[in-house]
């Protein structure tokens, strides 16, 4: 289809690669932007106080820190706590679970958000579209305590999931899903996807609304159906947004929290539910090993930075743009 090829060519022209431009900062430009600079100062101050100042506390990871002795009175042990950390088999189990659930959440969360945004973008009934958007956002604002209770009741032996499967004659007896270690990662991923899909789709949907409508009209004249327009116009148009969000989410691959694992976990699935942050809480702060817990936090930060830099470099080398 010649028109469709022309649309693809126009798409490539309208979506240039990210280019670095060097801007020289002068007093004239600072004076021109003084109002914006003043408006940003509170946020810069907040970032400095709550994000960068606490980094001073990293020093205790290299000490045998005792609260009564403080920073200056605690004994320096340098990398002792890091060595202890890497010698703990339980740490590697927690790391495996964290990366496993983080990867599943990233893959299925991204796919579900993009798919949902595409479905909303293709809706022609405006009222139903707005209602669906509003309803899909609501789970994001619900506490994990409430979500965990909903999931627990749904997947219990007498829950709706077992009732539905038995009525469809797919199973003969109820299944205790939450007592099956092999299904725990899937339950966590499913709950997370249900909770966050509507919220994560907002940015993708906003990017889709900015696509030039003339491209769709040209493709329609050429006889392209909806699927062809999605594949050849919509997805290429939002590809830079997908890449940037993927890089940002990859940086948080190891920072998946521990609330959902703690609330949905039990003694039977404990081996599959242990994550890095829960490990730091139980074997660091919980045992008053503040230095050991801080060492875990530093390890997490280093891994996050490494993941962001690595995947950003890969994206740039493959011509897909980048975040930094």
FIKOL-691283 format. One record per residue (C-alpha): x, y negated, z negated; chain; residue number from 1. Coordinates in steps of 0.1 Angstrom, whole numbers. Layout:
REM FIKOL-691283
<milo><u>X</u><v>Y</v><w>Z</w><chain>A</chain><n>NUM</n></milo>
...
//
This chain:
REM FIKOL-691283
<milo><u>0</u><v>0</v><w>0</w><chain>A</chain><n>1</n></milo>
<milo><u>17</u><v>-32</v><w>12</w><chain>A</chain><n>2</n></milo>
<milo><u>-3</u><v>-55</v><w>-10</w><chain>A</chain><n>3</n></milo>
<milo><u>5</u><v>-34</v><w>-41</w><chain>A</chain><n>4</n></milo>
<milo><u>42</u><v>-35</v><w>-32</w><chain>A</chain><n>5</n></milo>
<milo><u>40</u><v>-73</v><w>-29</w><chain>A</chain><n>6</n></milo>
<milo><u>24</u><v>-74</v><w>-63</w><chain>A</chain><n>7</n></milo>
<milo><u>52</u><v>-54</v><w>-78</w><chain>A</chain><n>8</n></milo>
<milo><u>78</u><v>-76</v><w>-61</w><chain>A</chain><n>9</n></milo>
<milo><u>60</u><v>-107</v><w>-75</w><chain>A</chain><n>10</n></milo>
<milo><u>59</u><v>-91</v><w>-109</w><chain>A</chain><n>11</n></milo>
<milo><u>97</u><v>-86</v><w>-108</w><chain>A</chain><n>12</n></milo>
<milo><u>101</u><v>-123</v><w>-99</w><chain>A</chain><n>13</n></milo>
<milo><u>78</u><v>-135</v><w>-126</w><chain>A</chain><n>14</n></milo>
<milo><u>94</u><v>-113</v><w>-153</w><chain>A</chain><n>15</n></milo>
<milo><u>131</u><v>-124</v><w>-152</w><chain>A</chain><n>16</n></milo>
<milo><u>156</u><v>-107</v><w>-174</w><chain>A</chain><n>17</n></milo>
<milo><u>166</u><v>-124</v><w>-206</w><chain>A</chain><n>18</n></milo>
<milo><u>194</u><v>-148</v><w>-201</w><chain>A</chain><n>19</n></milo>
<milo><u>216</u><v>-165</v><w>-227</w><chain>A</chain><n>20</n></milo>
<milo><u>217</u><v>-202</v><w>-224</w><chain>A</chain><n>21</n></milo>
<milo><u>242</u><v>-222</v><w>-243</w><chain>A</chain><n>22</n></milo>
<milo><u>227</u><v>-253</v><w>-259</w><chain>A</chain><n>23</n></milo>
<milo><u>249</u><v>-280</v><w>-273</w><chain>A</chain><n>24</n></milo>
<milo><u>237</u><v>-294</v><w>-306</w><chain>A</chain><n>25</n></milo>
<milo><u>240</u><v>-331</v><w>-309</w><chain>A</chain><n>26</n></milo>
<milo><u>228</u><v>-357</v><w>-334</w><chain>A</chain><n>27</n></milo>
<milo><u>204</u><v>-370</v><w>-308</w><chain>A</chain><n>28</n></milo>
<milo><u>187</u><v>-337</v><w>-305</w><chain>A</chain><n>29</n></milo>
<milo><u>187</u><v>-333</v><w>-343</w><chain>A</chain><n>30</n></milo>
<milo><u>169</u><v>-367</v><w>-346</w><chain>A</chain><n>31</n></milo>
<milo><u>144</u><v>-357</v><w>-319</w><chain>A</chain><n>32</n></milo>
<milo><u>136</u><v>-325</v><w>-338</w><chain>A</chain><n>33</n></milo>
<milo><u>137</u><v>-339</v><w>-373</w><chain>A</chain><n>34</n></milo>
<milo><u>100</u><v>-333</v><w>-380</w><chain>A</chain><n>35</n></milo>
<milo><u>103</u><v>-297</v><w>-370</w><chain>A</chain><n>36</n></milo>
<milo><u>135</u><v>-293</v><w>-390</w><chain>A</chain><n>37</n></milo>
<milo><u>118</u><v>-307</v><w>-421</w><chain>A</chain><n>38</n></milo>
<milo><u>88</u><v>-284</v><w>-416</w><chain>A</chain><n>39</n></milo>
<milo><u>112</u><v>-254</v><w>-414</w><chain>A</chain><n>40</n></milo>
<milo><u>132</u><v>-263</v><w>-445</w><chain>A</chain><n>41</n></milo>
<milo><u>108</u><v>-246</v><w>-470</w><chain>A</chain><n>42</n></milo>
<milo><u>109</u><v>-214</v><w>-451</w><chain>A</chain><n>43</n></milo>
<milo><u>147</u><v>-215</v><w>-448</w><chain>A</chain><n>44</n></milo>
<milo><u>149</u><v>-222</v><w>-486</w><chain>A</chain><n>45</n></milo>
<milo><u>126</u><v>-192</v><w>-492</w><chain>A</chain><n>46</n></milo>
<milo><u>147</u><v>-170</v><w>-470</w><chain>A</chain><n>47</n></milo>
<milo><u>179</u><v>-181</v><w>-487</w><chain>A</chain><n>48</n></milo>
<milo><u>165</u><v>-176</v><w>-523</w><chain>A</chain><n>49</n></milo>
<milo><u>147</u><v>-143</v><w>-518</w><chain>A</chain><n>50</n></milo>
<milo><u>166</u><v>-126</v><w>-489</w><chain>A</chain><n>51</n></milo>
<milo><u>202</u><v>-137</v><w>-491</w><chain>A</chain><n>52</n></milo>
<milo><u>208</u><v>-147</v><w>-527</w><chain>A</chain><n>53</n></milo>
<milo><u>199</u><v>-112</v><w>-540</w><chain>A</chain><n>54</n></milo>
<milo><u>227</u><v>-98</v><w>-518</w><chain>A</chain><n>55</n></milo>
<milo><u>251</u><v>-109</v><w>-546</w><chain>A</chain><n>56</n></milo>
<milo><u>237</u><v>-80</v><w>-565</w><chain>A</chain><n>57</n></milo>
<milo><u>254</u><v>-56</v><w>-541</w><chain>A</chain><n>58</n></milo>
<milo><u>285</u><v>-60</v><w>-561</w><chain>A</chain><n>59</n></milo>
<milo><u>271</u><v>-36</v><w>-587</w><chain>A</chain><n>60</n></milo>
<milo><u>273</u><v>-8</v><w>-562</w><chain>A</chain><n>61</n></milo>
<milo><u>311</u><v>-9</v><w>-566</w><chain>A</chain><n>62</n></milo>
<milo><u>309</u><v>-10</v><w>-604</w><chain>A</chain><n>63</n></milo>
<milo><u>298</u><v>13</v><w>-632</w><chain>A</chain><n>64</n></milo>
<milo><u>272</u><v>-14</v><w>-640</w><chain>A</chain><n>65</n></milo>
<milo><u>258</u><v>-17</v><w>-675</w><chain>A</chain><n>66</n></milo>
<milo><u>231</u><v>-44</v><w>-680</w><chain>A</chain><n>67</n></milo>
<milo><u>246</u><v>-53</v><w>-714</w><chain>A</chain><n>68</n></milo>
<milo><u>280</u><v>-60</v><w>-698</w><chain>A</chain><n>69</n></milo>
<milo><u>268</u><v>-79</v><w>-668</w><chain>A</chain><n>70</n></milo>
<milo><u>287</u><v>-84</v><w>-635</w><chain>A</chain><n>71</n></milo>
<milo><u>319</u><v>-95</v><w>-651</w><chain>A</chain><n>72</n></milo>
<milo><u>321</u><v>-70</v><w>-679</w><chain>A</chain><n>73</n></milo>
<milo><u>313</u><v>-38</v><w>-660</w><chain>A</chain><n>74</n></milo>
<milo><u>341</u><v>-14</v><w>-649</w><chain>A</chain><n>75</n></milo>
<milo><u>350</u><v>-14</v><w>-612</w><chain>A</chain><n>76</n></milo>
<milo><u>348</u><v>20</v><w>-596</w><chain>A</chain><n>77</n></milo>
<milo><u>348</u><v>9</v><w>-559</w><chain>A</chain><n>78</n></milo>
<milo><u>334</u><v>36</v><w>-537</w><chain>A</chain><n>79</n></milo>
<milo><u>327</u><v>62</v><w>-564</w><chain>A</chain><n>80</n></milo>
<milo><u>289</u><v>59</v><w>-561</w><chain>A</chain><n>81</n></milo>
<milo><u>290</u><v>62</v><w>-523</w><chain>A</chain><n>82</n></milo>
<milo><u>311</u><v>94</v><w>-526</w><chain>A</chain><n>83</n></milo>
<milo><u>286</u><v>108</v><w>-551</w><chain>A</chain><n>84</n></milo>
<milo><u>257</u><v>99</v><w>-528</w><chain>A</chain><n>85</n></milo>
<milo><u>272</u><v>117</v><w>-498</w><chain>A</chain><n>86</n></milo>
<milo><u>279</u><v>148</v><w>-519</w><chain>A</chain><n>87</n></milo>
<milo><u>242</u><v>152</v><w>-530</w><chain>A</chain><n>88</n></milo>
<milo><u>223</u><v>178</v><w>-509</w><chain>A</chain><n>89</n></milo>
<milo><u>190</u><v>162</v><w>-520</w><chain>A</chain><n>90</n></milo>
<milo><u>201</u><v>130</v><w>-503</w><chain>A</chain><n>91</n></milo>
<milo><u>204</u><v>146</v><w>-469</w><chain>A</chain><n>92</n></milo>
<milo><u>170</u><v>162</v><w>-474</w><chain>A</chain><n>93</n></milo>
<milo><u>155</u><v>128</v><w>-482</w><chain>A</chain><n>94</n></milo>
<milo><u>174</u><v>113</v><w>-452</w><chain>A</chain><n>95</n></milo>
<milo><u>160</u><v>140</v><w>-429</w><chain>A</chain><n>96</n></milo>
<milo><u>124</u><v>134</v><w>-441</w><chain>A</chain><n>97</n></milo>
<milo><u>128</u><v>97</v><w>-438</w><chain>A</chain><n>98</n></milo>
<milo><u>141</u><v>98</v><w>-402</w><chain>A</chain><n>99</n></milo>
<milo><u>116</u><v>125</v><w>-392</w><chain>A</chain><n>100</n></milo>
<milo><u>85</u><v>106</v><w>-405</w><chain>A</chain><n>101</n></milo>
<milo><u>99</u><v>73</v><w>-393</w><chain>A</chain><n>102</n></milo>
<milo><u>105</u><v>86</v><w>-358</w><chain>A</chain><n>103</n></milo>
<milo><u>70</u><v>102</v><w>-356</w><chain>A</chain><n>104</n></milo>
<milo><u>55</u><v>70</v><w>-369</w><chain>A</chain><n>105</n></milo>
<milo><u>74</u><v>49</v><w>-343</w><chain>A</chain><n>106</n></milo>
<milo><u>66</u><v>71</v><w>-313</w><chain>A</chain><n>107</n></milo>
<milo><u>29</u><v>77</v><w>-320</w><chain>A</chain><n>108</n></milo>
<milo><u>24</u><v>43</v><w>-335</w><chain>A</chain><n>109</n></milo>
<milo><u>37</u><v>25</v><w>-304</w><chain>A</chain><n>110</n></milo>
<milo><u>19</u><v>48</v><w>-280</w><chain>A</chain><n>111</n></milo>
<milo><u>-14</u><v>45</v><w>-299</w><chain>A</chain><n>112</n></milo>
<milo><u>-11</u><v>7</v><w>-301</w><chain>A</chain><n>113</n></milo>
<milo><u>-3</u><v>2</v><w>-264</w><chain>A</chain><n>114</n></milo>
<milo><u>-31</u><v>27</v><w>-254</w><chain>A</chain><n>115</n></milo>
<milo><u>-56</u><v>9</v><w>-276</w><chain>A</chain><n>116</n></milo>
<milo><u>-46</u><v>-25</v><w>-263</w><chain>A</chain><n>117</n></milo>
<milo><u>-50</u><v>-13</v><w>-227</w><chain>A</chain><n>118</n></milo>
<milo><u>-84</u><v>1</v><w>-235</w><chain>A</chain><n>119</n></milo>
<milo><u>-95</u><v>-32</v><w>-250</w><chain>A</chain><n>120</n></milo>
<milo><u>-80</u><v>-51</v><w>-221</w><chain>A</chain><n>121</n></milo>
<milo><u>-101</u><v>-31</v><w>-197</w><chain>A</chain><n>122</n></milo>
<milo><u>-134</u><v>-36</v><w>-215</w><chain>A</chain><n>123</n></milo>
<milo><u>-159</u><v>-58</v><w>-197</w><chain>A</chain><n>124</n></milo>
<milo><u>-185</u><v>-61</v><w>-225</w><chain>A</chain><n>125</n></milo>
<milo><u>-172</u><v>-91</v><w>-245</w><chain>A</chain><n>126</n></milo>
<milo><u>-193</u><v>-86</v><w>-276</w><chain>A</chain><n>127</n></milo>
<milo><u>-185</u><v>-49</v><w>-279</w><chain>A</chain><n>128</n></milo>
<milo><u>-148</u><v>-57</v><w>-273</w><chain>A</chain><n>129</n></milo>
<milo><u>-147</u><v>-83</v><w>-301</w><chain>A</chain><n>130</n></milo>
<milo><u>-165</u><v>-60</v><w>-325</w><chain>A</chain><n>131</n></milo>
<milo><u>-141</u><v>-32</v><w>-318</w><chain>A</chain><n>132</n></milo>
<milo><u>-111</u><v>-55</v><w>-323</w><chain>A</chain><n>133</n></milo>
<milo><u>-125</u><v>-67</v><w>-356</w><chain>A</chain><n>134</n></milo>
<milo><u>-132</u><v>-32</v><w>-369</w><chain>A</chain><n>135</n></milo>
<milo><u>-98</u><v>-19</v><w>-358</w><chain>A</chain><n>136</n></milo>
<milo><u>-80</u><v>-46</v><w>-378</w><chain>A</chain><n>137</n></milo>
<milo><u>-97</u><v>-38</v><w>-411</w><chain>A</chain><n>138</n></milo>
<milo><u>-77</u><v>-7</v><w>-421</w><chain>A</chain><n>139</n></milo>
<milo><u>-45</u><v>-27</v><w>-421</w><chain>A</chain><n>140</n></milo>
<milo><u>-58</u><v>-48</v><w>-450</w><chain>A</chain><n>141</n></milo>
<milo><u>-68</u><v>-17</v><w>-470</w><chain>A</chain><n>142</n></milo>
<milo><u>-45</u><v>-6</v><w>-498</w><chain>A</chain><n>143</n></milo>
<milo><u>-26</u><v>27</v><w>-494</w><chain>A</chain><n>144</n></milo>
<milo><u>-43</u><v>38</v><w>-526</w><chain>A</chain><n>145</n></milo>
<milo><u>-77</u><v>36</v><w>-509</w><chain>A</chain><n>146</n></milo>
<milo><u>-64</u><v>52</v><w>-476</w><chain>A</chain><n>147</n></milo>
<milo><u>-48</u><v>81</v><w>-495</w><chain>A</chain><n>148</n></milo>
<milo><u>-81</u><v>87</v><w>-513</w><chain>A</chain><n>149</n></milo>
<milo><u>-100</u><v>87</v><w>-480</w><chain>A</chain><n>150</n></milo>
<milo><u>-74</u><v>111</v><w>-464</w><chain>A</chain><n>151</n></milo>
<milo><u>-75</u><v>134</v><w>-495</w><chain>A</chain><n>152</n></milo>
<milo><u>-113</u><v>136</v><w>-495</w><chain>A</chain><n>153</n></milo>
<milo><u>-114</u><v>142</v><w>-457</w><chain>A</chain><n>154</n></milo>
<milo><u>-88</u><v>170</v><w>-457</w><chain>A</chain><n>155</n></milo>
<milo><u>-99</u><v>187</v><w>-490</w><chain>A</chain><n>156</n></milo>
<milo><u>-113</u><v>222</v><w>-489</w><chain>A</chain><n>157</n></milo>
<milo><u>-148</u><v>208</v><w>-491</w><chain>A</chain><n>158</n></milo>
<milo><u>-140</u><v>178</v><w>-469</w><chain>A</chain><n>159</n></milo>
<milo><u>-155</u><v>168</v><w>-436</w><chain>A</chain><n>160</n></milo>
<milo><u>-125</u><v>182</v><w>-416</w><chain>A</chain><n>161</n></milo>
<milo><u>-130</u><v>217</v><w>-429</w><chain>A</chain><n>162</n></milo>
<milo><u>-168</u><v>215</v><w>-425</w><chain>A</chain><n>163</n></milo>
<milo><u>-165</u><v>204</v><w>-389</w><chain>A</chain><n>164</n></milo>
<milo><u>-140</u><v>231</v><w>-380</w><chain>A</chain><n>165</n></milo>
<milo><u>-161</u><v>258</v><w>-397</w><chain>A</chain><n>166</n></milo>
<milo><u>-193</u><v>246</v><w>-379</w><chain>A</chain><n>167</n></milo>
<milo><u>-175</u><v>248</v><w>-346</w><chain>A</chain><n>168</n></milo>
<milo><u>-163</u><v>283</v><w>-355</w><chain>A</chain><n>169</n></milo>
<milo><u>-127</u><v>273</v><w>-351</w><chain>A</chain><n>170</n></milo>
<milo><u>-118</u><v>286</v><w>-386</w><chain>A</chain><n>171</n></milo>
<milo><u>-133</u><v>313</v><w>-408</w><chain>A</chain><n>172</n></milo>
<milo><u>-122</u><v>299</v><w>-442</w><chain>A</chain><n>173</n></milo>
<milo><u>-114</u><v>264</v><w>-454</w><chain>A</chain><n>174</n></milo>
<milo><u>-78</u><v>252</v><w>-450</w><chain>A</chain><n>175</n></milo>
<milo><u>-60</u><v>233</v><w>-478</w><chain>A</chain><n>176</n></milo>
<milo><u>-42</u><v>209</v><w>-454</w><chain>A</chain><n>177</n></milo>
<milo><u>-24</u><v>189</v><w>-482</w><chain>A</chain><n>178</n></milo>
<milo><u>-9</u><v>221</v><w>-496</w><chain>A</chain><n>179</n></milo>
<milo><u>8</u><v>230</v><w>-463</w><chain>A</chain><n>180</n></milo>
<milo><u>44</u><v>216</v><w>-462</w><chain>A</chain><n>181</n></milo>
<milo><u>46</u><v>221</v><w>-424</w><chain>A</chain><n>182</n></milo>
<milo><u>16</u><v>197</v><w>-418</w><chain>A</chain><n>183</n></milo>
<milo><u>26</u><v>170</v><w>-443</w><chain>A</chain><n>184</n></milo>
<milo><u>46</u><v>149</v><w>-417</w><chain>A</chain><n>185</n></milo>
<milo><u>16</u><v>151</v><w>-393</w><chain>A</chain><n>186</n></milo>
<milo><u>-8</u><v>140</v><w>-420</w><chain>A</chain><n>187</n></milo>
<milo><u>14</u><v>110</v><w>-430</w><chain>A</chain><n>188</n></milo>
<milo><u>18</u><v>100</v><w>-393</w><chain>A</chain><n>189</n></milo>
<milo><u>-19</u><v>104</v><w>-386</w><chain>A</chain><n>190</n></milo>
<milo><u>-29</u><v>83</v><w>-416</w><chain>A</chain><n>191</n></milo>
<milo><u>-3</u><v>56</v><w>-407</w><chain>A</chain><n>192</n></milo>
<milo><u>-15</u><v>55</v><w>-371</w><chain>A</chain><n>193</n></milo>
<milo><u>-52</u><v>51</v><w>-382</w><chain>A</chain><n>194</n></milo>
<milo><u>-43</u><v>23</v><w>-406</w><chain>A</chain><n>195</n></milo>
<milo><u>-20</u><v>3</v><w>-383</w><chain>A</chain><n>196</n></milo>
<milo><u>-31</u><v>8</v><w>-347</w><chain>A</chain><n>197</n></milo>
<milo><u>-55</u><v>-20</v><w>-345</w><chain>A</chain><n>198</n></milo>
<milo><u>-31</u><v>-45</v><w>-361</w><chain>A</chain><n>199</n></milo>
<milo><u>-1</u><v>-34</v><w>-340</w><chain>A</chain><n>200</n></milo>
<milo><u>-22</u><v>-38</v><w>-308</w><chain>A</chain><n>201</n></milo>
<milo><u>-27</u><v>-75</v><w>-314</w><chain>A</chain><n>202</n></milo>
<milo><u>7</u><v>-86</v><w>-298</w><chain>A</chain><n>203</n></milo>
<milo><u>3</u><v>-62</v><w>-269</w><chain>A</chain><n>204</n></milo>
<milo><u>-32</u><v>-74</v><w>-262</w><chain>A</chain><n>205</n></milo>
<milo><u>-20</u><v>-111</v><w>-264</w><chain>A</chain><n>206</n></milo>
<milo><u>7</u><v>-103</v><w>-239</w><chain>A</chain><n>207</n></milo>
<milo><u>-18</u><v>-87</v><w>-215</w><chain>A</chain><n>208</n></milo>
<milo><u>-40</u><v>-118</v><w>-215</w><chain>A</chain><n>209</n></milo>
<milo><u>-11</u><v>-138</v><w>-201</w><chain>A</chain><n>210</n></milo>
<milo><u>-7</u><v>-117</v><w>-170</w><chain>A</chain><n>211</n></milo>
<milo><u>-14</u><v>-136</v><w>-138</w><chain>A</chain><n>212</n></milo>
<milo><u>-49</u><v>-127</v><w>-127</w><chain>A</chain><n>213</n></milo>
<milo><u>-40</u><v>-132</v><w>-90</w><chain>A</chain><n>214</n></milo>
<milo><u>-20</u><v>-100</v><w>-92</w><chain>A</chain><n>215</n></milo>
<milo><u>-50</u><v>-80</v><w>-102</w><chain>A</chain><n>216</n></milo>
<milo><u>-70</u><v>-97</v><w>-74</w><chain>A</chain><n>217</n></milo>
<milo><u>-44</u><v>-88</v><w>-48</w><chain>A</chain><n>218</n></milo>
<milo><u>-42</u><v>-52</v><w>-60</w><chain>A</chain><n>219</n></milo>
<milo><u>-80</u><v>-50</v><w>-59</w><chain>A</chain><n>220</n></milo>
<milo><u>-81</u><v>-63</v><w>-24</w><chain>A</chain><n>221</n></milo>
<milo><u>-56</u><v>-35</v><w>-15</w><chain>A</chain><n>222</n></milo>
<milo><u>-80</u><v>-9</v><w>-30</w><chain>A</chain><n>223</n></milo>
<milo><u>-61</u><v>-2</v><w>-62</w><chain>A</chain><n>224</n></milo>
<milo><u>-81</u><v>14</v><w>-89</w><chain>A</chain><n>225</n></milo>
<milo><u>-79</u><v>5</v><w>-126</w><chain>A</chain><n>226</n></milo>
<milo><u>-52</u><v>31</v><w>-134</w><chain>A</chain><n>227</n></milo>
<milo><u>-30</u><v>18</v><w>-105</w><chain>A</chain><n>228</n></milo>
<milo><u>-34</u><v>-17</v><w>-118</w><chain>A</chain><n>229</n></milo>
<milo><u>-24</u><v>-7</v><w>-153</w><chain>A</chain><n>230</n></milo>
<milo><u>7</u><v>12</v><w>-141</w><chain>A</chain><n>231</n></milo>
<milo><u>19</u><v>-13</v><w>-115</w><chain>A</chain><n>232</n></milo>
<milo><u>9</u><v>-46</v><w>-131</w><chain>A</chain><n>233</n></milo>
<milo><u>-1</u><v>-45</v><w>-168</w><chain>A</chain><n>234</n></milo>
<milo><u>26</u><v>-23</v><w>-181</w><chain>A</chain><n>235</n></milo>
<milo><u>55</u><v>-39</v><w>-162</w><chain>A</chain><n>236</n></milo>
<milo><u>42</u><v>-73</v><w>-174</w><chain>A</chain><n>237</n></milo>
<milo><u>44</u><v>-64</v><w>-211</w><chain>A</chain><n>238</n></milo>
<milo><u>76</u><v>-43</v><w>-208</w><chain>A</chain><n>239</n></milo>
<milo><u>98</u><v>-71</v><w>-224</w><chain>A</chain><n>240</n></milo>
<milo><u>74</u><v>-73</v><w>-254</w><chain>A</chain><n>241</n></milo>
<milo><u>75</u><v>-35</v><w>-257</w><chain>A</chain><n>242</n></milo>
<milo><u>113</u><v>-35</v><w>-257</w><chain>A</chain><n>243</n></milo>
<milo><u>116</u><v>-62</v><w>-283</w><chain>A</chain><n>244</n></milo>
<milo><u>91</u><v>-47</v><w>-307</w><chain>A</chain><n>245</n></milo>
<milo><u>106</u><v>-12</v><w>-302</w><chain>A</chain><n>246</n></milo>
<milo><u>140</u><v>-26</v><w>-312</w><chain>A</chain><n>247</n></milo>
<milo><u>126</u><v>-43</v><w>-342</w><chain>A</chain><n>248</n></milo>
<milo><u>107</u><v>-12</v><w>-353</w><chain>A</chain><n>249</n></milo>
<milo><u>137</u><v>10</v><w>-348</w><chain>A</chain><n>250</n></milo>
<milo><u>156</u><v>-12</v><w>-373</w><chain>A</chain><n>251</n></milo>
<milo><u>129</u><v>-3</v><w>-398</w><chain>A</chain><n>252</n></milo>
<milo><u>131</u><v>34</v><w>-390</w><chain>A</chain><n>253</n></milo>
<milo><u>147</u><v>42</v><w>-424</w><chain>A</chain><n>254</n></milo>
<milo><u>126</u><v>17</v><w>-443</w><chain>A</chain><n>255</n></milo>
<milo><u>92</u><v>35</v><w>-442</w><chain>A</chain><n>256</n></milo>
<milo><u>85</u><v>30</v><w>-479</w><chain>A</chain><n>257</n></milo>
<milo><u>73</u><v>57</v><w>-503</w><chain>A</chain><n>258</n></milo>
<milo><u>37</u><v>48</v><w>-512</w><chain>A</chain><n>259</n></milo>
<milo><u>20</u><v>71</v><w>-487</w><chain>A</chain><n>260</n></milo>
<milo><u>44</u><v>99</v><w>-494</w><chain>A</chain><n>261</n></milo>
<milo><u>39</u><v>96</v><w>-532</w><chain>A</chain><n>262</n></milo>
<milo><u>1</u><v>92</v><w>-530</w><chain>A</chain><n>263</n></milo>
<milo><u>-5</u><v>121</v><w>-506</w><chain>A</chain><n>264</n></milo>
<milo><u>23</u><v>143</v><w>-518</w><chain>A</chain><n>265</n></milo>
<milo><u>21</u><v>170</v><w>-545</w><chain>A</chain><n>266</n></milo>
<milo><u>44</u><v>196</v><w>-560</w><chain>A</chain><n>267</n></milo>
<milo><u>38</u><v>221</v><w>-532</w><chain>A</chain><n>268</n></milo>
<milo><u>50</u><v>196</v><w>-505</w><chain>A</chain><n>269</n></milo>
<milo><u>76</u><v>178</v><w>-526</w><chain>A</chain><n>270</n></milo>
<milo><u>105</u><v>189</v><w>-504</w><chain>A</chain><n>271</n></milo>
<milo><u>88</u><v>174</v><w>-473</w><chain>A</chain><n>272</n></milo>
<milo><u>76</u><v>143</v><w>-491</w><chain>A</chain><n>273</n></milo>
<milo><u>109</u><v>131</v><w>-506</w><chain>A</chain><n>274</n></milo>
<milo><u>122</u><v>100</v><w>-487</w><chain>A</chain><n>275</n></milo>
<milo><u>151</u><v>77</v><w>-493</w><chain>A</chain><n>276</n></milo>
<milo><u>133</u><v>50</v><w>-512</w><chain>A</chain><n>277</n></milo>
<milo><u>116</u><v>76</v><w>-535</w><chain>A</chain><n>278</n></milo>
<milo><u>151</u><v>92</v><w>-540</w><chain>A</chain><n>279</n></milo>
<milo><u>165</u><v>58</v><w>-550</w><chain>A</chain><n>280</n></milo>
<milo><u>136</u><v>52</v><w>-574</w><chain>A</chain><n>281</n></milo>
<milo><u>138</u><v>86</v><w>-591</w><chain>A</chain><n>282</n></milo>
<milo><u>176</u><v>92</v><w>-591</w><chain>A</chain><n>283</n></milo>
<milo><u>187</u><v>56</v><w>-593</w><chain>A</chain><n>284</n></milo>
<milo><u>165</u><v>32</v><w>-612</w><chain>A</chain><n>285</n></milo>
<milo><u>145</u><v>60</v><w>-628</w><chain>A</chain><n>286</n></milo>
<milo><u>176</u><v>74</v><w>-644</w><chain>A</chain><n>287</n></milo>
<milo><u>191</u><v>40</v><w>-652</w><chain>A</chain><n>288</n></milo>
<milo><u>218</u><v>45</v><w>-625</w><chain>A</chain><n>289</n></milo>
<milo><u>215</u><v>10</v><w>-611</w><chain>A</chain><n>290</n></milo>
<milo><u>248</u><v>12</v><w>-593</w><chain>A</chain><n>291</n></milo>
<milo><u>238</u><v>44</v><w>-576</w><chain>A</chain><n>292</n></milo>
<milo><u>205</u><v>30</v><w>-565</w><chain>A</chain><n>293</n></milo>
<milo><u>222</u><v>-1</v><w>-551</w><chain>A</chain><n>294</n></milo>
<milo><u>246</u><v>21</v><w>-531</w><chain>A</chain><n>295</n></milo>
<milo><u>215</u><v>37</v><w>-515</w><chain>A</chain><n>296</n></milo>
<milo><u>201</u><v>3</v><w>-507</w><chain>A</chain><n>297</n></milo>
<milo><u>234</u><v>-7</v><w>-490</w><chain>A</chain><n>298</n></milo>
<milo><u>234</u><v>25</v><w>-470</w><chain>A</chain><n>299</n></milo>
<milo><u>199</u><v>18</v><w>-458</w><chain>A</chain><n>300</n></milo>
<milo><u>208</u><v>-17</v><w>-447</w><chain>A</chain><n>301</n></milo>
<milo><u>239</u><v>-5</v><w>-428</w><chain>A</chain><n>302</n></milo>
<milo><u>219</u><v>21</v><w>-410</w><chain>A</chain><n>303</n></milo>
<milo><u>192</u><v>-4</v><w>-401</w><chain>A</chain><n>304</n></milo>
<milo><u>218</u><v>-29</v><w>-387</w><chain>A</chain><n>305</n></milo>
<milo><u>235</u><v>0</v><w>-368</w><chain>A</chain><n>306</n></milo>
<milo><u>202</u><v>11</v><w>-352</w><chain>A</chain><n>307</n></milo>
<milo><u>193</u><v>-24</v><w>-341</w><chain>A</chain><n>308</n></milo>
<milo><u>227</u><v>-32</v><w>-326</w><chain>A</chain><n>309</n></milo>
<milo><u>229</u><v>2</v><w>-309</w><chain>A</chain><n>310</n></milo>
<milo><u>195</u><v>2</v><w>-293</w><chain>A</chain><n>311</n></milo>
<milo><u>197</u><v>-35</v><w>-284</w><chain>A</chain><n>312</n></milo>
<milo><u>230</u><v>-28</v><w>-266</w><chain>A</chain><n>313</n></milo>
<milo><u>214</u><v>2</v><w>-248</w><chain>A</chain><n>314</n></milo>
<milo><u>184</u><v>-20</v><w>-237</w><chain>A</chain><n>315</n></milo>
<milo><u>207</u><v>-47</v><w>-224</w><chain>A</chain><n>316</n></milo>
<milo><u>230</u><v>-23</v><w>-205</w><chain>A</chain><n>317</n></milo>
<milo><u>200</u><v>-7</v><w>-188</w><chain>A</chain><n>318</n></milo>
<milo><u>187</u><v>-41</v><w>-178</w><chain>A</chain><n>319</n></milo>
<milo><u>157</u><v>-40</v><w>-200</w><chain>A</chain><n>320</n></milo>
<milo><u>165</u><v>-72</v><w>-220</w><chain>A</chain><n>321</n></milo>
<milo><u>172</u><v>-73</v><w>-257</w><chain>A</chain><n>322</n></milo>
<milo><u>165</u><v>-88</v><w>-290</w><chain>A</chain><n>323</n></milo>
<milo><u>199</u><v>-103</v><w>-298</w><chain>A</chain><n>324</n></milo>
//
